[in-house]
Amino acid sequence: MKPRIGLITTMSPDSTWPEAVVRKVTEDHRQAKAALEAMGIEVVNASEKISRTKEEMTADGGKLKAAGIEALVLYVGTWTYSNMAVHLAEIVNVPVLVWTESGPGNLGIVGAAIARGALDEVGAVCTLMHGGFEDAGTIAKIKTWLTGAAGAMRLRGTTLGVGGSRCMGMYTAHVDPSEVRTKFGVDIDGWDEISVIERSKEIPDKDAADFFGWMEKTFGGIEARKEAVTAQIKMYLALKELIKEKRYDFVAVKCLPHLPPIHTTFCLSHALLNDASDAFGLKEPFICACEADANGALTMQMLKNVSGSPVLFADFLAYEEESGLVTLCNCGSQPTDFAPSKKDVHWVHEGLQEFEWKIGGCCPQYVAKAGPMTLARLGRIKGEYIMLIMKGEAKEFPREKLSEINSQQPQAFVKLLCEPDDFIKELRCNHIHAVYGDVVKELVVLCEILGIRPILPGDEK
């Protein structure tokens, strides 16, 4: 999932420029394109020539918009007319990174400064980068900003399907659909969990049996009742049908407290939708949040957009201040890709004994693999959207540690890389979301573009 970035290089349209300067800026365009491609970005090049006039900006900007770019790099080779940058930004309507370099014989910063200033004047989303095509620090900053910008723009025009009403009184999971559409460009649609249960009853037994056979071969064991596993397989297949029909881009499901006594839960669906493969082969991880948590689903989609990886949905269940270790554990499910291997996943019976179960459930039991993590959670403070962002380190433990809380549930044991007081001061939700790797800076860029205030305990920037 590479960022899809448009590239235009510019200078002023004056005819009095020496030909050597025009050639130099044209060469800048070639080098900028090569540098962007080398950092793993999909570059959409409107033209091999530089764009200088309003007519050229109109034509090239239109090509980039039609190509569906997620951000624009405007390379400024020397002095330019800033109204051309504004005209271009209005056409493409995506975040703009103004890039330049200066030094002997290179006056790019003078044009870049006024271009960036003009974009700020009219309220365009933009930033300014200064540095050479081969400067590692500059390249890293550009890649980070473009990844965050693309992650923000990928939300535009998407649809979140929320199954069920507000879950167990959770204000932090509930959102204003109009605000989400206005702020993030996401449409929120509703669907009924019972309709998926009814649809699941029409799934052929053979389809479920074949899927069950794949699970037996792929995972480390199935200890849950076959009736419960089969029912959850059928719910997964039915939910996939619904997602395809409704053209949802991500979903949130609700199970508790009403599904256990009438059928079973979406635990298998949650695990396998968020995975990068299932019985049908490799696939793109599809975000599925629990407990009808719209803020959770939005956070997870943002994490996926900047990382391209499966995303964890979990509760903070325990915190050891002395060690900084948190236990992350959802009520019944997590992506199996977070396990050290598929064979480390055991499908066990339901973990929530306080509910009455009609046929039982199944949970993918494992201890999450070790590695660096980025944790995040959207929320609101007096109507202002904020995002808690933290670094962590998942630690390896034997399976026996699961029994300290609930041996039927998958768990991740993560050391937070911030001070206890800083963490507790900013904790506003039981739910948290995580990916492996460090995408903190990319998330901060995404937040800045979407108008979210990033909160980093201990200022982890």
N, C-alpha and C positions, 0 to 999 in steps of 0.2 A: 504494500500500500504506500507507494512513493508519493510525496507531495507533487501535485501537478501545478507547475509554476510557469507563468508567462514571462518572457524576457523582451524588453525593448531598450535600446541604447539611443541616447539623444545628445544633441548639442543645438545651439541656436541656429535658426534658418538663414542667418546673414550670408550673403553671397561673397562677402569680402574676406572670408577665412582663407588662409593659404591652403593649398591642396594637401600639404604635408600634415596639417592638423586634422583634416577630414579623414585622411588615410589612417592616422593614428587612432582616432575614435572608432573607425570601422574595425580596426584590429582589436580594440578594446572589446567590441561586441563579440568577436569570435572567441577571445580568451574568457570572457565572462560566461559564455555558453559552455565552454569546455570545463571551467571550474565548477559550475553548477552540476553538470552531468557527473563529474568525478565524485561529488559528495552524495551521489545516489538519488538525485532529484530528476523527475521527469520534466524536461524543459520543453515548453511549447514556444517555438520561435516563429514570431509573426512574419519576419523577413530577415534575409541575410544582410540587408542594408540597414543603416541607421534611420531613425524616424525623427524628422526635424520640423516639419510643417504641420499645421492643423489638419490638412487633408491626409497626410501620412499617418498622423496619430489616430484619426478617425477610422481609417481603413485597417490599420494594424490592431488597434484596440478592439474593433469589431470582430476581427478574426480570433483574438484571444478570448473574448467573451463567448463566442460561439463554440470554442474548444473546451469550455468549462473549466478554465483555470481556477485555482483555489487561492492564489496570491500572485502578485506581480513584482518582478525585480526591474526597476528602472535604473539602468546604469547611465550615469552622467559623466561624459568624457571631458567636458570643459564648460565654459559659460553656456547657459541655456535660458530660454524664456519660460518663466515659471507658469505662465498661463497654459502652456502646452501640457505640463504635468497635471494640472488641475483638469483640463479637458480630457486627458487620457484616463485619469482616475474615475471621473464621472461615467465614462463609458464602461470600463471593466467592472467597477463596483466590487472590488476585492481589496484586502489590505495590500499596501504598497511598501516595498523595501527599496529605498533610494541608496544606491551603492556608488562609491567613487574612491578615487585615490588621488593624492597630490604629492608634489615633489618637483625637482628640477625638470622643467619642460612639461609639467603636468599640472593644470590648474582646475582639476575636476571639482575640488571642494567648493569653489566659489559658485559654480552652477548647482551643485548638489544641495548646498545650504539654502539657497533661495527656493529651490524646488520643494524641499522638505518644509520650509516655512510656509510656502503657499498652500501646500496640502493641509498643514495644521490650521491655517486661516479658515479654510472652508469645511473643516471638520472631517476630513478624510482620515482613515486609519492608516498610519504610516510610521516608519522609523528610518533612521539614517545609519548606514554602516560605512566606515572608512578603512581601507586597507587593500593590500595587493592581492592579485589572483592566486598567488602561491603562499600567502601568509596563513599559517595554520590556525592562528587565533581568530583571524577575521573569518575564515571559512567555517570554523566551528560555530561562531556566533550567528552567521548567516543561516547555517543549516538549522540551528535551534529555533531561530525566529520563524523561518519558513515552515518548519514542522508544526510549531504551535499555531501559526496563522492558518495553515491548511486544516489542522484539526478543528479549529473554530468554524471555518467555512463549510466543512463537511456536514455540519448539523443542519445547514440551510435546506429547507424543503423536505426534511425527513419526517417520518411519522412514528410516534411512540404509541404502541398499543398497551393500554392498562387494563388488566383483567381484574374486575372487582372494585369495590368501594374502599374507602379509607380503612386501613387495617389496624385494629386494636388501639384506636385513638391516637395514632401517630401523626402529630402535627408536622414533624420534620420530614415525613414521607409525602405529604400532600402539597400540591402546587396549584397556582392559578393558570389554567390553560392559555388564557389570553396573554398573560405576562410571558409565559414560556414561548409562545409564538412570536410575540413582538421582540423579545430579547435575544432568543436563540434561533429563531426560524424553524422551530419544531412544532408540528401539529400533534395534538394528543387525542387519540381515539379510544373509545371504550369497547370492551368485549366481556362476555359473560363466561365465567369459568364453567358453569353448568352446561353451557352449550358445547364446550370441548369434551366434557365427560360424556355427553350424549353422543357426540360425533365419534368418540373413541370406541363406543360399543359397535360401531359399524366397520371398524378396522378388521380385515380378515385375520383369522387365527394363525394362518400360515405366515403372514407378514410378521406377526409378533413372535412366532416360534423361530423364524429365521434370525430375527434380531436377537432373541434370547441366546441362540446358538453362537452368534458373534460375540456377545458379552462373555459367555463361558470360555471362549478361546482367548479373548483379549485381556480380561482382567484376572486378578489373583484369586478370585473366588466369589461365589454367590451364596450367601447364607440366609438371605431373606426368603420369605415364603414365595414360591413360584407364582402363586395367584396374584400376589401384590406386585411382583416385578413385571409380570405380564400386563397387568392393568396399567402400570406406569409407562411401559413401552407403548401401549396403545394410546395413552394420553400424549406422549411425546410425538408420535406420528400424526395424531389428530391436530396437535398444536402447530406442527410444521405445516400442515395443510391450511390451517387458518391464517398463519403468517403469510403464506404465499398468496392466498386469496385476497387478504386485506392489504397486501403489499406493505406490511410493517417493516420498519428498518431496525427496530429493537422493541422489546416488550418488558412489562413488569407483571408478575402473576401474584395472585393472592390464594393462600391455602388455609390459613388459620383464622379463626378456630373452627370453621364450618365444614371443611372438606373431609377430615379424618373420619367422622362418624357416618358420612354418607357414601364415601367411595375410597379415595386415597389422595395423595398429594402430588405436586409437580416436581418432586425432588430429582427424579431422573431427567426430566425435561430441563430443569435448571442446569444440571451438571453438563449434559451433552450439548445443549444449545451453545453454551459458553466455550465448549471445547473446539479444537481445530480439526476434529475428525469424528466420525461415527460409523455405524455399520455400512454406510454407503461410500465411505472413503474420506479423503481429505476435503475440508471445507473451510470457509471463513468463519471464525468465531462469531456467533450471533449473540448480542447482549440480551440477557434475561435476568432481571432483578426479581427479588422476592417481595412478598408482603405489599404488593401494589405500590411499591416505593418509587414514585416518579423521580424524585431527586436522586435516588440511588441509581436508577436507570440512566439518567442524564449524566451523572458522574462517571458511570462505567463506560458510556459511549464516548465521552471526552477522553478518558484514559485509553480506550481502544484506538481512537482517532490519532493520538500522538505516539502510540507505541506499536500498533498493529498486532497486539498480543491478546490472549485470553485475559479476562479480568475477574478478580475475586469479589464476591459479595459476602460479607460476614458481619458478625456482631463482635464488639469488644466484650469478652466474657470475663476476663481477669487481667489484672495489671499488678506486676511486682515492681514497686518503685525502686527498690535497691538495685535490681538488675536491669530495669527498663524493659522487661519482657512482657509483652501482651499476648494473650491467647485470643486468636481470631477464629470464630466458629459460628457458622450459620446454623439455623435450627435443624437442617437436615441435609444440606447439599453444598457442594462446591465443585468447580470444574475439575475433572480428573486430570487435566493437563498440569495441575499444580502438584500432583504427586511425583515422587522421584521416577516412577515408571508406571505403566498401566497395570503391571503385575502387583504393584504395591497397593492397588485399590481393591478393597473387599466390599462387596455390596451386602450390607447387613440390614437388620430390621429397623423399624422406626425408632428414633431416639427420644421422642417427646412422650414420656409415659403419662403425663398429666391429661392427655386427651384420650377419648374413647375411639378406637379404630375399628372400622367395619371389616376390612380385609387386611389391614396392616399397611406398611410402607416399606421403602428401601432407601438406604443412604450409602453414598460412596465413602467408606471409611478409609482414612489414611492420615499420615502426618505430612504436611507440605514439605517439598524439597527445600534445601538451603539455598540462599542467594540474596543479593541486594534487591530491595523492593522500593517502590514509590506508592505511598498511601494517600488517598484523597477522599474528600466528602463535601458536596455542596450543601449549603444551608442558607438561611436568611436571618438577619438581625434587624428587627424593625423594618422589614420590607426590603432591605439591601441584601443582594446576593453576595455570599462569601464562599470561599473554598478553603477548607483546611487541607494543607499539603505537607506531608512529612516523608522523610527517608527512614528506611528500616532495613533490618537484616534478618531474614528468616533463618532460624537455627534448626539443625538436625537433632531429632530426638527419637528414641525407640517407640514403637507402637504402644507400648504399655503406658506411656505418659497420657494417652487419650483418656484413660480411665479416671484421671484426677477430676475431670468434669463430667464427661459422658462418652463412654467408649463406642457408642453407636454413631458418633458424628465426626466428620472430617475436621481437622484443626490445623492452623498454622501458628507457630510460635515465633513471634517477631520481636526482635530487640529494636526499640525506637531510638533513633539517633538524635534525641533532644532531651532536655532536662525534664524530670517529672512535673515540676511546677508549671513549666511552659506548656506541656501537653495538657494537663488538667485544666489550666486556665482557658484553653481554646476548645475543649471537648464539648460538643453540643448535640451529639447524636449517638445512639447505640450502634448504628450501622457505619461501616467503613469499607472502602474498596481499594484494591491493590493490583499492581502488575509487577512482574519481575523487571529489574533494570532501573536506571535513574532517568526519569523524564520530568524532574522537578522544574527545570528551567523552561521546558516546552509548555508545561501546564501554566506557568506564570504568564507566558506570552499569550496563551489561549485566554486566560482570565482577563488580561488587559484589553484584548480585542473585544471580548464579549461584555465588558463592563462588570466583571466579577472582582470583588476585592480578595486577593490571595492572602491567606493567613498562614505563615510559616513559623511554627513555634521555635523560638530561639533564633528567628531570622535565618533560615537555612539556605537562602539564596546563594 
